[in-house]
Amino acid sequence: MRFGLFIPQGWRYDLVDVAPEDHWKTMLSLLHYADNAAAGEPLPGGEFAWDGVWVYDHFHTTPTPSTEATHEAWTLMAAFAAASQRVRLGQMCTCMAYRDPTYLAKVAATVDHVSGGRLEMGIGAGWYEHEWRAYGYGFPSAGERLRALDEGVEIMARMWRTGSSGTFEGQRYQVDGALCYPQPLQRVVVDGEGAKPSIPLWIAGGGEKKTLRIAAQHAQYTNFDGSPEGFAHKSAVLEQHCRDLGRDFGEITRSANYNVVIGETEQDVADRLDRIEEHARRWFPEKADDNVASWRGGPLVGTPEQIVETLTGLRDQGLGYAIGYFPFAATDRDQLELFQRQVIPALQS
């Protein structure tokens, strides 16, 4: 199993205890922490601690909009690419309709070059209605957003693999000869035809009729429900779509995101949950109850032994990559370091 780490960028009120002029320094420090861990001595299984660092693609805070800073995802991708050496760089996930796919393909190809071939493309249909409307995107129906995802992924894949979009006449996008040079540095095996220039595609979302079918068509990775029951169910749906389309299910690495609350003892865990509740009631009191409930009920809340047990079961179900969000990582790395010391080696041995 491989592991990724979310860098606090403000979206989840996770930079509010840092002076604005120190935000970049804080994010950069965590990037270097992950990059150094990635470049250090391998763990017992021969792998490194952190495979990748991740950001969210959002423009203002959740669960309520506010004037607290939220740093933009693709600007951070370019900055991270230049400021790191080994760790991979991803977004979970880029909203397809926030940028035209032709433009996004060009941006991603350039970042792939800046990074030396370390970029991941996490992509989804988008959901944060207030943000959509606030930035002038409207809020199309779920069907329209999924159509944009399906068509946009096809356009990007064409541009990366061949250098041109060709002529594409979709219901959402129409393009004719958009060029993508340089092509990405990375190579991805496509439809059994051998490796072609491309960037690994992570299709995010668990919609069973459309999103998982799009994933079965295009994805090298998926990202959906990480609870044991939910993961098993979504995996079965994805496998059936692969069977229907003639895709090898084993070609797709399945991933999930987790809110991680870890402590040496159950009392430590309880104390950390209390701190999360205090933070929520301070910054978004009207949404605090739901927010705190989602933390307390998460799969990766517990002692190292409990979390290892949960992840071992998920690994046995086929989970290949876990992306962890650690509360207060901007100012306190205790949980992050405990996870790195006691959880990651157990899953890689």
N, C-alpha and C positions, 0 to 999 in steps of 0.2 A: 504494500500500500504506500502511496505517495501522499505528501501533505503540502498544503498551501496555507498562506497566512494573509489575512486581510490587514492592510495598512490603514490606520485611522485617518480619514480625510475630512471629517466634520459632518458627514451626512447623518450619522446616528448620534449627534450631539457628543461626539467623542474627542473633540478638540477644545471643548469649552473651558477646560482648566489650563489651557496653554495660551499665552499671549499671542495675538494674531501675527505679530512679527516673528514669532518663533515656530509657526506652523510648519513651514518647509523644513526647517532644521529638525523638527521632531519626526516628520515623515522620513526624511533622509536618514536619520539615525536608525530607525527601525528597518529601513531598506538595507542599510549596511549590516545591521545585526543579522538579518536573514541571509544576506549574501555571504557574509563571513561564515555563518553556520553551514551554508551550502558548499563553501569552498574548503571547509576544514577537513578533519579526519573523518573517513566514513564511519557510520554506525555498524553494529555487528552484522547486519544483513548486507553490507557492502554499499548501501545507499547513503545519501546525505540527509541532513535533518529536513530542510525545507526545499521542496522542489520549485515553488513559485510564490510570488507575492501578488496580491489581488486588490483591486479597488472596485467600488460601485460606480455605475454610470448614472449619476443623479445630479441635479442642479441646486436643489435646496433640501433642507433637513426633513427627516421623518422621525416620528409619526405626525408631526405638525410642522408646517412651514414656519421659518423664523429668519431673523437677520443674522443668526450664527453662520459662520463660514462653512461652505461645502466646496471643496476644490474639485475642478473638472477632470474627468477621468482620462481623456486622451492627451491632455496637456501633461498630466502626471505620467502617462505611459512613455512619452518622449523623454521627459526628465529622468525617469527611472532607468530608461534604456541607456542613457549617457552616463548615469551615476553608479552603475552596477556592472558586475563582471560575469556572474554565473547563474544567478537565480532567474527563473523564467518569469514572465510578466503577463498578467491577465486582467480581464474585467469580468465581473459577474453581476450583471452582464450588460454589454452595450445594447442600448435600445435601438432597434433597426430604424425606426422612423425619425429619430432625432437628427440623422445625417443621411444624405442620399448615399446609396450603396457604392456608386462610382467614386464619390469623394472618400468614403470610408475605406474602400479598397486601396486607394492611393496613400492615404494616411498610414494605414496599417503596414503596407509594403515598405514605406520609408522608415517607420519605427522598427520593423524587422531588421533593416540594414543597420540602423543606429545601434541596435542591441546585439548585433552579430548573430542574428537568427534565434532569438529567445522569446518571441512574441506568441501569445495565445490569443485567439479571437473568440471571446465569449459573447454570444448574441442571443437576443430574445425579442419578444413582441412588445414588451413594455406594459406597465400596469398603473403607474402612479398618476391618477387622473388629475389631481390638482396641478401637478408639475406640467403635464401635457398642456392643459388649458392656459396656465400662467405664461408659458413660453410661446403660445400662439400656434401649437400643433393641432388644436381641436382635441377631440377624443373619439376617434373612430370606433366602430363596433369591434368586438373581439375578432370577428371574421375578417374584417378589413386589416386589422393589425397583423393577424396571422398571414394574410395574403402578402403583406409587405415583407414579412420575415421570409417567407418561402421564395418570393421573387428576388429579394435583395441578396439572399445567400447564393442563389444561382448566379446572379450577376457578378458578385465578388469572386466566386470560385472560378468563373470563366476568365476574369481579368487577371487573377493570380496565375492561373495555369497556362494561359495562352498569350497573355499580354494585351488582350483586347476583349471588350464586352461582346463584340460582334453586334448584330442587330437583335434587339430583344424588345418584343412588343407585348408587354404584360398588361394586366388590368390596373396595376398600381404604378409600375415604372415602364418607361419607354426610353431606350438608349440605343445609340448607333455608333459603334466604333470608338467607345471610350478606351483610351490606352492606359496601360499600367506598366510603365518602365521607370525604374528597375522593377523586375518581378521580385517576389520574396526570395530571400536567401534559402529558406527552408524548403525541404522536399517532403511531400506527403504521397503515400500510395493511394491512387485513385482508381476505383472500379477494376482492380486487378490488372491495370495497364502499366504498372511500374510507377516509380516516384516522379512526381511533377512539381514544379514550383508552386508552393501554397503555404498557407498558415493553418495550423490545426484549428478546426472549428468545434466550438463547444456550444451546442444548442441547448439553451436553458429553458426550463419549464416542463410541467408535467401534464399538459393537456393531452388527453388520451386519443382523441380523434385526429387532431391536426398536428400539434407540436411534436409529439413523439413519432409521428409518421415523417415529418420533415427531418427529424433527427435520424431516423432510419435511412433516409435518402442521402443525407449530406454530412452527418457529423462524424468526427473522430472521437468526440466526447459528448456525454450528456450530463445534465445537472438537474436533479429533481429531488423529491421528498427523501430525506435522509433518516426518517424513523424506520425501525426494522420492518414494521408492517407495510408502511407506505412504499418503502424501497422495493420490497419483494413484489408488490402489486404492479408498480410502474415498470419494473424490469420485465415482468411477464408480458405487459402490453407492448413494450418496445420490442421484445423478442418476436412477438406475433407479427408486428409490422415488418420487421426484418425478413421474416419467413415469407410474408406476402409479396415483398418487393425483390426477393432473391438476394438479400444482403446478408453477409456473414455477421451474425450477432456478436461473435467474438472479436470483430474488428473495432468495436465501440467500447471505449473505457467509460464506465459509469462513475459519476462523482456526486457529491452532495455538500452543502454548506451547513456549518454548525455554529451555534452560539456555545462557547465553551466556558464552563464555570468549574474550575478544578481546585481542590485543596487537599492538603495532606490528610486531613481528618474531616469527618462529616460536619463537625462544628466550624471548621474553616470554610467549608462550602456554604453553610448556612449564613455565616458572617458576610461572605461575598455576595450572596443573594440579597441580603439586607442592604448592602451598599448600592447594589443595582436599583433596588426599590427606592432608596433615598434619592438617588440621582434622577430617576424617572419622575418622582413627585415634585422635585425642584424644577425640572425643565419643561415637562409637558404633563401637568397634573391631570388634565382632562382625558388623557390617553394612558395614564400610568397603570391602571388595573390590567388592561389587556396586555400591555407591554410586559409587565412583571410576570403575568401568567405564562406568557410564551417563553420567558427565560426559565422559570421554575419547572416547566414541563419538558424541557429539552432533553434529547437523548444523551448529550455529552455534558451532563451535570453530575458531578460526583468526585470521588477520590480517584487517584490514578488507577487503582485496581478495578474500580467499577467502570471507568471509561474504557480501559483496555478490554474488559469483558464485552462491552457493547460493540466496540469497533471490531473485535475478533469475529463476533457473530455476523456483522455487516460485511466484513471481508469475505467470510465464507459464502455469503449470498452474492458476492461479485462486486462489492464496492472497491474501486481501484484508486480513488483519490478523494481525500477529505480536505475541505477548506475551512479553517477555523477562524472565527471572530472572537477575540479576547477582550473583554471589557476593561477599560482603563489602561490599555496597552500604551497609550501616549505618555502616561506618567508613571506606570507601575508594571514592570515586566515579570513579576513573581509567577503569575499563572502561566504565562508564555514559557518561561524557563522550566517550570515544573513539568509542563506537558512535553517539552523537548527532551528533558532528562529521563522521564519515567514512562511516557506513553509511546512516543515515536519508536524508540528502540525495540519495544515489545512487539510492535506490529511489523517491524522489518526483519526481525530475527528468524 
